[in-house]
Amino acid sequence: LHKEYRRQRQMCIRDSGSGLLQAAELAPLPGLADSIDAYRRLVGDALGEGQAVWQLGPERYRVAPAAQPPQEGAQRVSDAAPIGQWLSKRLIAPLQASIGARRRLIVSPDGALAMLPFEALPVDGELLAQRHSVGYVQSLSMMELLQRRSASYGRLPPRKAMLAIGNPVYEGQAGAAQPSGKRGAAAGDDALLSARASAESEEGIGAAVEELRENSWENLPGTQRELESIARVFRHRQIDLISGADATEQNLQRLDRGGELAKYRHLLFSVHGYLSPSVPALSALVLGQVDNPPSVDGYVTAAEWPGYTLRSDLVVMSACETGIGKVVAGDGVMGLPYALYVAGNVNTVMTLWPVSDESTARFMEAFFARIERKLPVERALAETKRAFAEGEYGERLRKPVYWAPFVLYGT
């Protein structure tokens, strides 16, 4: 749907059968990246300690220190709704007539648009998720490659249904902290900040990983329940679970070397995720951090994934902010999604902000129940989001913070 407004200020609809149908010119949108960041953080309850969202003008918002307004006259904002309404007016309304009754939308975002959960935007009194299924792809050429790969995988010998990895051991019992319920480290952690500083260049990745090893990741007991609930969903099919002390990078490498990793249709990682906004190669899924040999750090980074061999229809990263890599104009979101494609994957479900341990377990069970019924991935995800948004899983879980972070990159 989208080309970066900074370069073309244009939005377009493309039909898979007849090509480009219509293009709509966008008005200049100063501060769009800041406003998207503000919206994502408010919707996702993802403001760091001491941060706040400030309104700088009628259509401009920015995240800045709570104790220091970014400019004179700035007003502090705690409600995401006005920002969402403005973004919808500017980004969705110009295409409303062309979208019409189409149920499925494909977004090819550039720049800051890759950070935006389009499904959470309001449209005529509803959320976009309640009207449409929304998928994402790095580019239309990438979509064609993924479709070809998906078709070729349909001719493979039968594969196992799923490999699910979760509940790694991050802390020993003696010094374990109370779980926070969020799949990610606390904002402002010294080791994380130091690692991000080291990773400002590709040359600093090695040093950054060493600094990350000093970080204390909290255990995620809710992920064990998630794995067990999904195992019940797939009880009549071949599913393998790896959890606890076995959920390590060393065991993942062993499966890959033996060719076993390429024998699964679906892979699920219920773990912590680490985001490197500056260097996409450092973004990682975090596996066990206890009793690793010196050669294993427990971080399966985007730089390492292309060395693995996958033949998977779907990888689900049930972790924090796994969908956000370095934003490069023209290339979309870089980092883990693209690295998994290079490794041999087709569809990837990832997150745009830290996710709740408890609610994510419920979301994943509902999503995979639809996958088990052989629904296409995009439909399974869309129906799950719609069910949450409309209250089928309780009034509290209707809030977008619980279901909107999960986005699908793929076919």
N, C-alpha and C positions, 0 to 999 in steps of 0.2 A: 504493500500500500504506500509506503513512504519513501521518499528520497529526502536527504538531509536538507532542511530549510535553508541552512547557511549557504549551500551551493546552488540550489535551484528554486528554493521556496515553492516546491511543487509536490502535490500528492496525486497518486494515480491508482486506478483500479485495473487489474489485469485478470482476464478470464483465461483459464487454462486451455480453452478450446479456440478462442478467437483472438487472443493477444490483447493489446492495449485498447481499452474501451474509452476511457476518459481521463483527462488530467485536469486538476484544479489548482490554480495558483494561490499560494498562501501569502497573506500580508506579512511584512517583516515582523519578527517576533523577538525583540530584544530581551535578553535574559532568559530565554526558553530553557537552557540547560539548568540554570539555578532553580527555576520554578519547578521543573520536573523532579529535581533532587529534593526539593522541599516537599512536594506532594508524596513522593515515594516514602520519605522518612516519616511523614505524619500518618499516612495510611498504614505503613508497616510497623508503627511504634518503634522506629529504628533511629531515633535521635540519640546521639551520644551524650554522655554525662556533661552537663554544663552547656549543651547546645539548645538552640531555639530556632523557630522559623519566624522570619520578619517579613512584613509586607513593606516594600519600598515605594510602591506606587499602585495605581489602579490595576495593573496586570503584571506586577513584578514581585517575586518572592525570593528569599535567600535564606539558607541556613548559616547561622553565625552564633558566636558566643552569647549565651543568655544575658550575661552581665554587660555586654557591650553592643548596642545597636550598630549596625553597619553604616548607617548614615543618620543625619538629623531628621527627625520626624518619622522614622520607621516605627511601625506598629507590630507588636508581637502577635502571632497567630497560632492558635491551637487546634483549629478546625480545618480539616483537609477539604471539606465540601466546596468552598468557593474556588479553590485552586483547581479542583477536578472539573467544576463547571466551566471555568475559563479554558482549560486545556481541551475539553470536549468541544466547546464552541469553535476553537481555532483549528483543531485537528480532525474532528469527526464530522462536524456539521457541513463543511464544504463538500463532502462526499455522500451526504445522506441520501440524496435522490438516486445516486448511482448504486449505492449499496442495496437500497430497496429491501426486498424480502430475502436476499441471499443469506443463508444461514451460516456460511463459513467465510471467515476473513483471514487472509494471510498478510502479515505485516513483515516487511523487509526494512528494518530500522537502521538508520545511520546515526552516528553521534549520540547525543543525549537521549534520542528517542528509544534507544536500546534499553534504557533504564526505566522506561515507563510501563507500568502494568495497565495496558489499554483496557483489559476486561473490567477494571474497577472504575472506569470513567462513566459518568451519568449520561443517559440519553433518553430524553422525554420521560422522565420520572422513573426510569429503570436503570440498571447497570448494564453495560454493554454485554457482560457475561450472560445476562438473562435473555438476550436476543440472539446472540451469535456465538459460535465457537471461534476462538481466535488462536491462530498458530503463528509462529515466527520462523523466519529463515534468513540466513545471512545475505543471500542474494537469490534472484530468480534462476541464475545459472546453477547455484548450489542446489536449489530445489530439484532441478532436472537430474543432477548427479545422484541425489538421494533417492529419487524415484527409480532410477535405473538400478541402483544398488538394492533397493527393496525388492524389485522384481527378480533380480538374480538370486537373492536369498530365498525366494520362494521355491527355487529349484534345488536347494541344498538337501542333504539327507536330514531326517528328523533330528531336531535339537531338543535338549532338555528345556523345560519350561522356564526355570529361573534359578539364578544364584543370588542369594540375599546375604549381604554382609552388614553387620551392625553391632552395636554395644561394645566397641573396643575398650580395652583397659587403658585409660588415660592417666589415672592416679592410683597409687597403691593404697590399700585400706588404711594404713597408719596415718597418712596425711591427707586423706581424701576430704575435699570440701563438699558442702551440701550442693546438690545439683541445682542449677539456676532455672532449668526448664527451657533454656534457649540453646539451640544447636550452634554455638559459636562462643568465642572467648569474650570476656567483658571488654567493652570499649576502653581504650586508654591503657591497656596492659603494656608495661614497659618493653617486654620482649617483642611484642607485635609491632609497636611503634618503631623500635630500633630496626627490626627486620625490614619494615617498609622503607625506612630511610636508606638502608643498604641496597635495597632492590630497585633504586631509581635507575640503575643501568643493568643491562643483561650480564655484564661482568661481575656484578655484585650478587648474583643469585646464590652462589655457593656459600658466601658469607651470611646471606640472609637466612638460608635454611639452617645453618648452624645456630643462628640467634633464635630462630623459631623453636629449636629443640629445647631452649630454656623456658619456653612458655608452658604454663600449667593449663591444660585443657580439662574441663570438668567431665566426669563420667555422665553417660546418658542412659540411665536405666529404662527410660521410656522406649528406647529403640529396640530393646529386647521384646517388649510387648508388641511392638510393631511387626517384628519378624515373625513372632508366633501367630499373630492374627493373619498375616499374609500366608503363612504356611497352611492355616486352616482353609483359606480361600482356595489354595491350589492343592488340596489334599488328595485329589485324584490324578494329579499330574506330577512329573518329576521336578522336584524343587530341592535344592541344597541350601542349608543355612550354615553360615560361619559367624560365630559371635564370641564375645568374651576374649579370653587370652588367645584365641585362634584368629581373631580378626586383625591380622597384621599385614603389613606390606610384604614381608618375607613370604607369607603363604600365598598372597596374590601373585607374586613373582613365580612361585613354584607352579601354580596352576597354569600360568601363561607358558612357562618353559615346557610343560608337559602337553600343551595343546588343549587342555581342558577348558580354558577360559573361552575359547572360540566355539564351544559346544552348547552355549546357552542362548536362548532367544531374548531373555530379559535379564538385566542386571540391576540390582538395587543396592545402594550404599546409604545406610542409615547411620551417618557419622557426622563429625564436625567438618565444616568447610572453612577454608582460608581464602580470603580475597586479596589479591595484589592489584590495586587500581592502576599502578604505574607500569608494572612488568607482568604481562599476562602469563608468561612462562612459569611464574612462581605460584600462581593460583593452584590450590591443591585440595584434595580430599585427605582428611587426617585419619589415619588408622592407628593401631595400638602404639602407645608411647612408653610402655614398660618392658624391660628386659629385651630390647632390640640389640642385635649385634652391632658392632661399630660401623659396618658398611650399610646399615639400614636406618633411615631417619624417621620412617613412618609417614612421610608426606609424599603422596602420589601426585606429583605436580603436572601441570599442563605440558611442561617440557618433556616429561617422561612418558606420558600416555601414548604418543606415536610409536614408542618402542614395544607396545603390547599388540597382540593380535586378537581382534574381536570379530565376531560374525553375529552381532546382536541387532535385533529389530528395535530395541529400546533400552536405554540406560536411564535410570532414575537416580538423581543425586538428592536424596532427602537430607539436605544439609543447608547451612547458611550461605546465602549470597553466592551460590555456585555459578549463577548465570551472568555475573558481572565480571568481565575482564577489562582489559584496556580498550577504550573506545577509539577506533581508528576510522576516520572518514572514508567511506567507500567499502569498508570491510566488515562493518557491523561489530558485534560483540566478539572479541577475541578471547582466548583463554581456554577453559575446559571444554566448552561445546565444540569448538573447532578441533581441538586435540583428540576428542573422542571420535569425531568423524574420520580423522586421519588414521586412527587405530582400527577402523572398520565398522563403527556403529552407524545406525540410521537415525533414529529419533532420540532426542534427549529431553528429559524433563528436569528442570533446575529451578532455583529460587532467586528472587530479587531482593530479599531481606531476611534477617534472622527469623527462624520459624520456631513456633512453640513445640516442645517435645510431645506433650499430650495430644494437642489437636492434630499434629502432623500424623501421628499414629492412626487416628481415626480417618483422616483424609486418605492416607495411603491404602488402608483397608478397603475403603469405598471405591477408590480408583482401580485397584487391582481386581476387585470383584467384577468390575465391568470389563477389564482386560481378559479375565478368565472366561467371560462369556463371549469372547472373540469380537468385541467391539473394536473398531479402529481406534488407534491411540488418541487422535484428536477428538473423536466423539466421546471416548471414555473420560478424558480430562474435562471436556466441556460439560458433560452431564454431571460430573462430580462437583464441579464448581457451582453449577446452577442449583444443585440440590442443597449445597451449603448456603448459598446466597438466599435461597427461598425458605430456609429454616427447617429443612428435613432432619438436620442433625442438632437441633436446638437453637434457641434464640441467640445465645452468646456467640455461637460459631457462624452466625450470619455475617459478622463483620468481615470486610475484605482482608483485614490483617491475617486471618486464619486460612484463607483459600486463594487470595489473589497473587501471592508470591510465586506460585508454581506456574511456570511458563514452558511451552513446548517448542523446541526448535527441531524442525524436521519436515516430513512430508505432509 
